[in-house]
Amino acid sequence: MKLVKSLLVAGLVLVLGGQLAACGSPAKTEASPSASVSAGTGTGSADSTKDPVTGEAYPDVINIGVIEGGPESAILTQENYFSGIGVKVNAVTYSAGTDINNAIVSGDVDVACFGASPIALGIANNINYKAIFVSYIEGGNIEALAVKNSLGVTDVAGLKGKRIAAPFGTTSHYALLNALKLAGLSAGDVTLLDMGGQDIVAAWQRGDIDAAYIWSPALDEIVKDGNIVINDGKLAEQGVKIPEIGVARTEFAQKYPTLVSQYVKALINTYDLVKTNPEQAAKDVADWEGISTDGAKGQVTDNIWISGEDQLTADYLGTADKKGALAEILKTIADFHADQGNISKAPDVKAFEDAIDPSFVSLALK
């Protein structure tokens, strides 16, 4: 376990040093992105070639990271909400938020929405981006800990001595470590294995692992002969809140606040669809993930979705003068990772407050 933790820390150092040039190469692993391109048709300003706020000439393209298994990503792409952005859109799907962190560091992603755990780690490691939106608080089986039926295990405590997989540095990893702690176990009481979704499915089928904390579509595959012993919804009831957060690369956001606000507007559109037509939202998730509509419904109805107006309250982003509770949530997650040895030290809460910028929501709501 100590070796695995050391490798994780070393990986973060390499990312921040810009030395992972090969990361994201489609030929590498399951964590590699697969690209899809769509064109924005936003009306823009009177001079549609420049940002009306800063006067900066627009780039040819905005690179948007979308996360595999993220219901907001499914709705954004299936409903083509990116069409409201005033430049060409290059939307790239990543299998884990840690991969999006790498892509932001390398400049390959400008905006993205993914889990709070890799974002807290990113801020702690000085990745230069701003938190600009909270899509939802994870609930239900958006991510869950599944155990092989053959083990006869019915609770987390029963996993002592077992082999459990999760993609390290992600919200599933954070949730798993919290689930163990709440059950009276430490990471040392089990064998933790760092695996992405497709690798988890393959290892599950080979019998190499006993349990896994993961999201759909991998979760849907492993529960075919497994049972869920805890999920994000149960953790939220015990005070472990895991938001899905939109971020923007700081340099890009400073130059093109209008484009970032148009991306935020697309995220607001996902909230509107979930609230007004949850059946269509579930169909979008099902079609995008290749699962049944019944299996997708929980990803829509179990999460706590946040409106554009609520972003600016004390419960979430807050305001420019007084940042909201999101800063404390990110600080709590970073502290947890520091306790686990995944980072050497968590920064003060001010670092997380400084990384939150509600101005793009304000612009999107005008």
C-alpha positions in Angstrom: 0.0 0.0 0.0 2.9 2.4 0.8 4.4 1.7 -2.6 1.1 2.5 -4.3 0.7 5.8 -2.4 4.3 6.7 -3.3 3.6 6.1 -7.0 0.5 8.2 -6.8 2.4 11.2 -5.3 5.2 10.8 -7.9 2.6 10.8 -10.7 1.2 14.1 -9.4 4.7 15.6 -9.4 5.3 14.5 -12.9 2.0 15.9 -14.1 2.8 19.3 -12.6 6.2 19.2 -14.1 4.6 18.8 -17.5 6.5 15.6 -18.1 3.5 13.4 -19.0 3.7 14.2 -22.7 2.5 10.8 -23.6 -0.6 11.0 -21.4 -3.8 11.3 -23.4 -2.3 9.4 -26.4 -5.2 7.4 -27.8 -3.0 4.4 -28.1 -2.0 4.2 -24.4 -4.7 2.9 -22.1 -8.4 2.9 -21.1 -7.8 6.3 -19.5 -7.0 7.8 -22.9 -9.5 10.3 -24.3 -11.5 9.7 -27.5 -12.4 12.8 -29.4 -15.6 14.0 -30.9 -15.9 17.4 -32.6 -19.0 19.6 -32.9 -19.3 23.2 -34.1 -20.7 26.0 -32.0 -23.3 28.3 -33.5 -23.5 31.0 -30.8 -24.3 34.4 -32.0 -21.4 36.1 -30.1 -21.1 39.9 -30.0 -21.4 42.6 -32.5 -17.9 41.7 -33.6 -18.2 37.9 -33.3 -14.5 37.4 -33.7 -13.7 39.0 -30.3 -14.7 38.6 -26.7 -17.0 41.5 -26.0 -15.7 41.7 -22.4 -12.0 41.7 -23.0 -11.7 42.5 -26.7 -9.4 39.5 -27.1 -9.6 37.8 -30.5 -11.5 34.5 -30.1 -9.5 31.3 -30.6 -10.4 29.0 -33.5 -11.7 26.3 -31.1 -12.6 25.7 -27.4 -11.5 22.4 -26.1 -14.0 20.9 -23.7 -13.4 17.9 -21.5 -16.3 15.6 -20.8 -16.2 12.7 -18.3 -17.2 9.2 -19.0 -20.1 8.2 -16.9 -21.0 11.8 -16.0 -24.7 12.4 -16.5 -24.1 16.1 -17.2 -21.6 15.1 -19.9 -24.3 12.8 -21.5 -26.9 15.6 -21.5 -24.5 18.2 -22.8 -23.5 16.1 -25.7 -26.8 14.4 -26.6 -28.7 17.7 -26.5 -25.9 19.5 -28.3 -26.0 22.3 -25.7 -22.5 23.2 -26.8 -24.1 24.8 -29.9 -24.6 27.9 -27.9 -20.8 28.6 -27.7 -19.6 31.2 -30.1 -16.6 29.2 -31.6 -16.0 25.7 -32.9 -16.1 23.1 -30.1 -13.8 20.2 -29.7 -15.3 17.9 -27.1 -13.1 15.1 -25.8 -14.2 12.3 -23.5 -11.9 11.2 -20.6 -12.4 8.2 -18.4 -11.2 9.9 -15.2 -10.9 13.4 -13.7 -7.2 12.8 -13.2 -6.8 12.5 -16.9 -8.6 15.9 -17.3 -6.2 17.4 -14.8 -3.3 16.2 -17.0 -4.9 17.7 -20.1 -5.5 21.0 -18.4 -1.9 21.2 -17.3 -0.8 20.5 -20.9 -3.2 23.1 -22.3 -5.3 20.5 -24.2 -8.5 21.2 -22.2 -9.9 24.7 -21.6 -13.1 23.9 -19.6 -14.5 20.7 -18.2 -16.8 19.3 -15.6 -15.7 16.4 -13.3 -15.4 15.2 -9.7 -14.4 17.2 -6.7 -11.7 14.8 -5.6 -9.3 15.3 -8.5 -10.1 19.0 -8.5 -9.2 19.3 -4.8 -5.9 17.5 -5.6 -5.4 19.8 -8.6 -5.8 22.9 -6.5 -3.5 21.5 -3.8 -0.9 20.9 -6.5 -1.2 24.4 -8.0 -3.0 23.4 -11.2 -4.1 26.8 -12.6 -7.8 26.6 -13.0 -11.0 28.1 -11.5 -14.0 26.3 -10.2 -16.9 28.0 -12.0 -20.0 25.8 -11.5 -21.4 22.9 -9.3 -23.5 20.7 -11.5 -24.7 18.4 -8.7 -23.9 16.7 -5.4 -23.5 13.0 -6.1 -26.2 10.8 -4.8 -27.6 7.3 -5.2 -25.6 4.9 -7.3 -23.8 7.6 -9.3 -20.8 5.8 -8.0 -20.9 2.7 -5.7 -19.0 -0.1 -4.1 -19.9 -3.4 -5.6 -18.8 -6.8 -4.2 -18.8 -10.2 -5.9 -21.9 -12.2 -5.1 -19.9 -15.3 -4.5 -18.2 -13.7 -1.4 -21.4 -13.4 0.5 -20.3 -10.0 1.9 -23.2 -7.7 2.8 -21.4 -4.6 4.3 -18.1 -2.7 4.0 -16.7 -4.2 7.2 -16.9 -7.6 5.6 -14.3 -6.5 3.0 -11.3 -6.8 5.4 -8.5 -8.5 3.7 -10.2 -8.3 0.2 -8.9 -6.9 -3.1 -10.7 -3.6 -4.0 -10.2 -1.6 -7.2 -10.8 2.1 -7.9 -9.2 4.7 -10.1 -6.9 6.5 -7.7 -7.2 10.3 -7.3 -10.9 10.2 -8.4 -14.1 10.7 -6.5 -14.5 6.9 -6.4 -11.2 6.6 -4.7 -12.2 9.3 -2.2 -15.5 7.7 -1.6 -14.0 4.3 -1.1 -11.5 5.5 1.5 -14.3 7.3 3.4 -16.5 4.1 3.2 -13.7 2.1 4.7 -13.1 4.6 7.5 -16.8 4.8 8.3 -16.8 1.0 8.6 -13.9 1.0 11.0 -11.3 -0.1 8.4 -8.2 1.5 7.2 -6.6 1.4 3.7 -4.1 -1.1 5.2 -6.9 -3.5 6.1 -7.5 -4.2 2.4 -5.5 -4.5 -0.8 -6.2 -1.4 -2.9 -5.7 -1.6 -6.7 -5.5 1.4 -9.0 -7.7 0.6 -12.1 -9.9 2.5 -14.6 -13.4 1.4 -15.5 -12.6 -1.0 -18.4 -9.7 -2.6 -16.4 -12.0 -3.1 -13.5 -14.5 -5.0 -15.6 -11.8 -7.2 -17.1 -10.3 -7.9 -13.6 -13.7 -8.6 -12.2 -14.5 -11.1 -14.9 -11.1 -12.8 -14.4 -11.6 -13.0 -10.7 -8.6 -10.8 -9.9 -10.6 -8.5 -7.6 -13.2 -9.0 -5.0 -14.8 -5.5 -5.1 -14.7 -2.2 -6.8 -15.8 1.4 -6.3 -16.7 2.8 -9.7 -19.3 4.6 -11.8 -21.3 3.6 -14.9 -20.9 2.0 -17.4 -18.4 -0.2 -15.6 -20.6 -0.3 -12.5 -23.5 -1.6 -14.6 -21.4 -4.5 -15.8 -20.0 -5.6 -12.5 -23.3 -5.6 -10.7 -24.6 -8.3 -13.0 -23.0 -10.7 -10.6 -22.3 -8.4 -7.7 -24.2 -6.5 -5.0 -23.8 -2.9 -3.9 -22.8 -2.5 -0.2 -22.6 1.3 -0.1 -22.9 4.2 -2.6 -22.5 8.0 -2.8 -26.0 8.5 -1.6 -25.4 6.7 1.6 -22.1 8.5 2.1 -23.8 11.9 1.6 -26.3 10.9 4.3 -23.2 10.5 6.6 -21.8 13.9 5.7 -19.5 12.9 2.8 -20.5 15.4 0.1 -19.0 14.9 -3.4 -19.8 17.6 -5.9 -19.4 17.5 -9.7 -17.6 20.8 -10.6 -17.1 22.8 -13.7 -13.6 24.3 -14.1 -11.9 26.7 -16.5 -8.2 27.0 -17.2 -7.3 30.4 -15.7 -5.5 31.8 -18.7 -8.3 30.9 -21.0 -10.9 32.3 -18.7 -9.1 35.6 -18.3 -8.9 36.0 -22.1 -12.4 34.7 -23.0 -14.9 35.2 -20.1 -17.8 35.2 -22.6 -16.9 31.7 -24.0 -16.6 30.4 -20.4 -20.0 31.9 -19.5 -21.5 30.3 -22.6 -20.1 27.0 -21.3 -21.7 27.7 -17.9 -25.0 28.4 -19.7 -24.8 25.0 -21.3 -24.4 23.5 -17.8 -27.4 25.5 -16.7 -29.3 24.0 -19.6 -28.6 20.5 -18.2 -30.2 21.5 -14.9 -33.2 22.9 -16.7 -33.7 19.6 -18.7 -33.3 17.5 -15.6 -36.0 19.5 -13.8 -38.5 19.9 -16.7 -38.0 16.6 -18.5 -36.2 14.0 -16.4 -37.4 11.2 -18.8 -35.5 12.8 -21.7 -32.4 13.4 -19.5 -32.4 9.7 -18.5 -32.7 8.8 -22.2 -29.7 11.0 -23.0 -27.7 9.2 -20.3 -28.8 5.8 -21.4 -28.0 6.5 -25.1 -24.6 8.0 -24.3 -23.5 5.3 -21.9 -25.1 2.4 -23.8 -27.2 1.3 -20.8 -31.0 0.9 -20.3 -33.1 3.9 -19.6 -34.2 2.3 -16.3 -30.5 1.9 -15.3 -29.9 5.6 -16.2 -32.8 7.1 -14.2 -30.9 7.0 -10.9 -28.1 9.2 -12.4 -30.8 11.8 -13.1 -33.1 11.5 -10.1 -30.7 10.6 -7.3 -28.3 13.4 -7.7 -28.9 16.9 -6.1 -28.8 19.2 -9.2 -27.9 22.9 -8.6 -29.6 25.7 -10.4 -27.8 28.7 -11.9 -29.2 31.0 -9.2 -28.3 28.7 -6.4 -24.6 28.7 -7.5 -24.2 32.2 -6.1 -25.5 31.2 -2.6 -23.5 30.4 0.5 -24.1 26.7 0.0 -22.1 26.6 -3.2 -19.9 29.1 -5.1 -21.0 32.1 -3.1 -20.1 35.6 -4.4 -16.9 37.5 -5.2 -16.9 39.1 -1.8 -17.8 36.0 0.2 -17.1 32.5 -1.2 -19.5 29.7 -0.4 -19.3 26.3 1.2 -17.7 24.7 -1.9 -14.3 26.0 -0.6 -14.7 24.1 2.7 -15.8 20.9 0.9 -12.7 21.1 -1.3 -10.5 21.8 1.7 -12.0 18.7 3.5 -11.3 16.5 0.5 -7.7 17.8 0.3 -7.2 17.3 4.1 -8.4 13.7 3.7 -6.0 13.0 0.9 -3.2 14.5 3.0 -4.1 12.2 5.8 -4.0 9.3 3.4 -0.5 10.3 2.2 -1.7 11.1 -1.3 -0.4 14.7 -1.0 2.2 16.0 1.4 0.1 18.8 2.7 -3.3 20.4 2.1 -3.3 24.2 1.5 -5.3 26.6 3.7 -8.9 27.2 2.8 -8.0 30.5 1.2 -6.3 28.7 -1.6 -9.7 27.0 -2.4 -11.6 30.2 -2.0 -9.2 31.9 -4.4 -9.8 29.1 -6.9 -13.6 29.7 -7.0 -14.8 32.3 -9.5 -18.6 32.9 -9.5 -18.3 35.7 -12.1 -19.0 33.4 -15.1 -22.3 32.3 -13.6 -23.3 35.9 -13.0 -22.4 36.6 -16.7 -24.4 33.5 -17.9 -27.5 34.6 -15.9 -27.6 38.1 -17.5 
